[in-house]
């Protein structure tokens, strides 16, 4: 995954929640654009959750982003 795709999802107007799928089969929810921090070189991101936990993610380990549909939370679009 390229960091540019993550930046595009974070800066989309209007913002739509998305999921980050990882090479190990895991998935992280991004519910608000302020819940992701990108390190300056773009190699790692930190994803914060509403319960004050966070994950540090190596960007090359991201396999895809799944963006919530405008039609509601049950319909999803894969990018």
N, C-alpha and C positions, 0 to 999 in steps of 0.2 A: 504494500500500500504506500502511496506517496502522500506526504504531509499536506500537499495542496488539496487533496480530496477532503481531508479532515477540516482544513481551514474553510473550504467552500461550504461544508455542512454547518460549521459553527457560525458563519456569517450570512447564511441564507436569510432572506427576508420574505415572508415571516419565518422565524426559526421553527423548525419541526424537530421534535425529539428523534433520536436515532440510537441504534445499537452498534457497538463496535464488536465485530467477531474476530476472535483470536485463533492462531494456528493450533493451539492446544484444545480447541473446541469450546472454550469459554466465551462469554458474551457480557459486555458491559453496557449499561444504559447510560445515555447522556440526556438528561431531562431538561437541561438549561445550558445555554452557551457559556455562562459564567462558571460552569462546573468542570471546565477543561483548561489546563495550563499547558502550553507548548514551550519546551525548552528552546533557547535561541537557535541552535543548529537544526532543530526539527527532527532529531533522532528519537526523542522520548516525549511522552505526554503524561500528564497526571490527570486522572479522572476522579473527581470527587463525587461522593454520593450524599444523599440527603441525611443519612445517619452519621455524618462526619467521618466516615471512612474514606480511604482513597486507594487507588491502584496506580502504580508506575508502570507504564507500558512502553516497550520498545516498538517503535512504529513499524519496522519491517515484520514484526510478528502479527500485524493486523492483516487479516485476509480479505475483509470486506466491511462495508457499512450498510446498515439496513435502516432506511429512513421511514418514519411513520407517515402514512398516507394523510392527505388533507381530508379524506372522507371519514376518518375516525381511527381509533387505536387498533381495531381488529384487522384493518386492511393495511398492508405494508408494501413498500416499494424497495427492491434491492438495487443498490448502486455498486 
